[in-house]
Amino acid sequence: MINRRQFLASSALTAIYARTFAATSTETPGTTPWSNWSGGQTANPAGRFSPSSETDLVQFLQATTGAIRPVGAGHSFTPLVPTDGHLIVIDQLSGVLDDSREAMTATLGAGTRLSDIGPALEERGQAMLNLPDIDRQTLAGATATATHGTGISFPSLSGFVESLRLITPAGDILDFSATDDELNAARVSLGALGVVTQMTLKNRPPYRLRARNTVEKIESVLERFDTAAANHRHFEMFPLTHSDYALVLEIDETNADINNPPPAPEEAAAFGQAMAGWAATPPKDRQPLVDGLAEQIQPTEAVDTSYKILSNVRNNRFNEMEYSVPLHAGADCLREILRTIKEKEIDVVFPLEYRYVQRDDTWIGMSTGDEDHAAISIHRTASEDYRPYFDLIEPIFWKYGGRPHWGKIHSLSASELTKLYPRFGDFQALRKRLDPAGRLLNNHLRKILSV
Ligand SMILES: Cc1cc2nc3c(=O)[nH]c(=O)nc-3n(C[C@H](O)[C@H](O)[C@H](O)COP(=O)(O)OP(=O)(O)OC[C@H]3O[C@@H](n4cnc5c(N)ncnc54)[C@H](O)[C@@H]3O)c2cc1C
């Protein structure tokens, strides 16, 4: 017997659904406004085209001339997607298209949601190497912005892409594999080179993880961060604002039995109540409250299949700024941000996030180059104006050589970005070659790519 939830989640059903209902491309005229997950970005597209096949996508691109923007799950905070032309919705280009247990690779439709990949790969004796904090994104959307998880041994998700197929605005089909230099541009493309329709991921056999959540003083975590990051498969912390403490997360492989009960509703309610209490207290008086609560938090542990441990559900909408700074500068950059929040009495209760990401050789991924990076995030509840807070903190990231996450709020334009990436000019030239008419450009891309 399986329950309703298991039935709905079963990949057999997904496959039947895909065969039965996803057989036709759809074009919807622009009557419905679009907005991203946080509600911070909106658009009134002229229409939405949802291809059910690469052939239909090619035909659409060849039959039309206006502006287009590929959209994934709309989980980027920056205006990468908004267009008054057509959105290309890739949801129907999804699922496992091919797999090789010998090579431990799988080819997936670019519109596959990360949340669907875990169960689908598990059936084939495979698992993704890492995942970001949530799993609602599409594979194409996540890789296009160099979305990453945690771990000094793992590059961003785009680092697992062994080959991909991209369809240019003129309708040309381009296949890039490991021997093509352009693969390193197309793996993190911001949707500026064409529409990615499928990609092959390097995977591994399924595995189980144990997550351990603790609370510790920020300075003590920083002192042992490098060692802990080397000794744990994943290690990160969420520094609390106006506090000396951070929530710490260690994740390691295990063969232990699955033990992952959902959090008790009263636990979440108690934390929510505490946060409300902090928010009602002026920032200058907040530290004793926050530290007091932090000292009472007991460690928790959970064991489950990898993909169930690596990603979380985030129901409270927020906006986020994240910069990656070279690893050697990470701790000092974080310290200065926390000091600034305290000294300027910034009224923010949202914890920060501090994690390591391995370097890669993409052209414009945030961790490209010779050094691993520390990714530091700040957040602001979606109903609040994030600008005063983010504007104050952003120059600190610049001071430490930070590169902005492409999907998260930043204010940089091409003249600054070009100094941060040795191959920025190559990316600009490739974009021009693949989209000479600029069909894929919107105002934001014009600004960051200087077109
Ligand atoms: C709650 C939350 C948690 C997050 N956690 C993390 C995290 O842990 N780590 C991290 O690094 N980021 C994180 N992010 C950021 C998020 O992963 C990225 O912004 C990601 O790009 C969103 O994917 P998406 O499918 O929603 O793509 P969208 O936001 O819809 O699009 C992103 C980009 O991909 C392009 N694109 C989409 N489809 C295609 C295609 N078929 N071909 C070419 N280009 C395409 C779009 O044009 C756009 O430029 C988080 C975001 C949220 C809201």
Ligand as a Chemical Component Dictionary entry (heavy atoms), coordinates in Angstrom:
data_LIG
# 
_chem_comp.id                   LIG 
_chem_comp.type                 NON-POLYMER 
_chem_comp.pdbx_formal_charge   0 
_chem_comp.three_letter_code    LIG 
# 
loop_
_chem_comp_atom.comp_id 
_chem_comp_atom.atom_id 
_chem_comp_atom.alt_atom_id 
_chem_comp_atom.type_symbol 
_chem_comp_atom.charge 
_chem_comp_atom.model_Cartn_x 
_chem_comp_atom.model_Cartn_y 
_chem_comp_atom.model_Cartn_z 
_chem_comp_atom.pdbx_ordinal 
LIG C1  C1  C 0 14.658 30.208 -1.365  1  
LIG C2  C2  C 0 15.850 30.234 -2.280  2  
LIG C3  C3  C 0 16.977 29.508 -1.943  3  
LIG C4  C4  C 0 18.106 29.531 -2.780  4  
LIG N1  N1  N 0 19.203 28.804 -2.414  5  
LIG C5  C5  C 0 20.310 28.855 -3.166  6  
LIG C6  C6  C 0 21.488 28.130 -2.799  7  
LIG O1  O1  O 0 21.511 27.393 -1.819  8  
LIG N2  N2  N 0 22.596 28.285 -3.574  9  
LIG C7  C7  C 0 22.622 29.087 -4.664  10 
LIG O2  O2  O 0 23.669 29.204 -5.292  11 
LIG N3  N3  N 0 21.506 29.744 -5.069  12 
LIG C8  C8  C 0 20.366 29.640 -4.354  13 
LIG N4  N4  N 0 19.232 30.313 -4.763  14 
LIG C9  C9  C 0 19.253 31.021 -6.054  15 
LIG C10 C10 C 0 18.675 30.148 -7.177  16 
LIG O3  O3  O 0 19.190 28.837 -7.106  17 
LIG C11 C11 C 0 19.077 30.721 -8.549  18 
LIG O4  O4  O 0 18.667 32.025 -8.666  19 
LIG C12 C12 C 0 18.577 29.866 -9.715  20 
LIG O5  O5  O 0 19.064 30.412 -10.906 21 
LIG C13 C13 C 0 17.071 29.762 -9.811  22 
LIG O6  O6  O 0 16.726 28.739 -10.718 23 
LIG P1  P1  P 0 15.355 28.808 -11.514 24 
LIG O7  O7  O 0 15.082 27.471 -12.125 25 
LIG O8  O8  O 0 14.319 29.384 -10.676 26 
LIG O9  O9  O 0 15.754 29.798 -12.695 27 
LIG P2  P2  P 0 15.199 31.261 -13.042 28 
LIG O10 O10 O 0 15.368 32.119 -11.866 29 
LIG O11 O11 O 0 13.852 31.145 -13.635 30 
LIG O12 O12 O 0 16.254 31.677 -14.166 31 
LIG C14 C14 C 0 17.585 31.850 -13.824 32 
LIG C15 C15 C 0 18.421 32.072 -15.080 33 
LIG O13 O13 O 0 18.427 30.874 -15.840 34 
LIG C16 C16 C 0 18.087 31.156 -17.174 35 
LIG N5  N5  N 0 17.451 29.978 -17.737 36 
LIG C17 C17 C 0 16.374 29.315 -17.273 37 
LIG N6  N6  N 0 16.090 28.295 -18.097 38 
LIG C18 C18 C 0 17.010 28.306 -19.090 39 
LIG C19 C19 C 0 17.236 27.519 -20.251 40 
LIG N7  N7  N 0 16.466 26.470 -20.552 41 
LIG N8  N8  N 0 18.270 27.828 -21.046 42 
LIG C20 C20 C 0 19.079 28.885 -20.772 43 
LIG N9  N9  N 0 18.893 29.671 -19.688 44 
LIG C21 C21 C 0 17.880 29.380 -18.869 45 
LIG C22 C22 C 0 17.153 32.345 -17.075 46 
LIG O14 O14 O 0 17.054 33.026 -18.296 47 
LIG C23 C23 C 0 17.856 33.149 -16.005 48 
LIG O15 O15 O 0 18.904 33.880 -16.564 49 
LIG C24 C24 C 0 18.083 30.294 -3.983  50 
LIG C25 C25 C 0 16.938 31.004 -4.332  51 
LIG C26 C26 C 0 15.825 30.974 -3.496  52 
LIG C27 C27 C 0 14.588 31.734 -3.884  53 
# 
loop_
_chem_comp_bond.comp_id 
_chem_comp_bond.atom_id_1 
_chem_comp_bond.atom_id_2 
_chem_comp_bond.value_order 
_chem_comp_bond.pdbx_ordinal 
LIG C1  C2  SING 1  
LIG C2  C3  SING 2  
LIG C2  C26 DOUB 3  
LIG C3  C4  DOUB 4  
LIG C4  N1  SING 5  
LIG C4  C24 SING 6  
LIG N1  C5  DOUB 7  
LIG C5  C6  SING 8  
LIG C5  C8  SING 9  
LIG C6  O1  DOUB 10 
LIG C6  N2  SING 11 
LIG N2  C7  SING 12 
LIG C7  O2  DOUB 13 
LIG C7  N3  SING 14 
LIG N3  C8  DOUB 15 
LIG C8  N4  SING 16 
LIG N4  C9  SING 17 
LIG N4  C24 SING 18 
LIG C9  C10 SING 19 
LIG C10 O3  SING 20 
LIG C10 C11 SING 21 
LIG C11 O4  SING 22 
LIG C11 C12 SING 23 
LIG C12 O5  SING 24 
LIG C12 C13 SING 25 
LIG C13 O6  SING 26 
LIG O6  P1  SING 27 
LIG P1  O7  DOUB 28 
LIG P1  O8  SING 29 
LIG P1  O9  SING 30 
LIG O9  P2  SING 31 
LIG P2  O10 DOUB 32 
LIG P2  O11 SING 33 
LIG P2  O12 SING 34 
LIG O12 C14 SING 35 
LIG C14 C15 SING 36 
LIG C15 O13 SING 37 
LIG C15 C23 SING 38 
LIG O13 C16 SING 39 
LIG C16 N5  SING 40 
LIG C16 C22 SING 41 
LIG N5  C17 SING 42 
LIG N5  C21 SING 43 
LIG C17 N6  DOUB 44 
LIG N6  C18 SING 45 
LIG C18 C19 SING 46 
LIG C18 C21 DOUB 47 
LIG C19 N7  SING 48 
LIG C19 N8  DOUB 49 
LIG N8  C20 SING 50 
LIG C20 N9  DOUB 51 
LIG N9  C21 SING 52 
LIG C22 O14 SING 53 
LIG C22 C23 SING 54 
LIG C23 O15 SING 55 
LIG C24 C25 DOUB 56 
LIG C25 C26 SING 57 
LIG C26 C27 SING 58 
# 
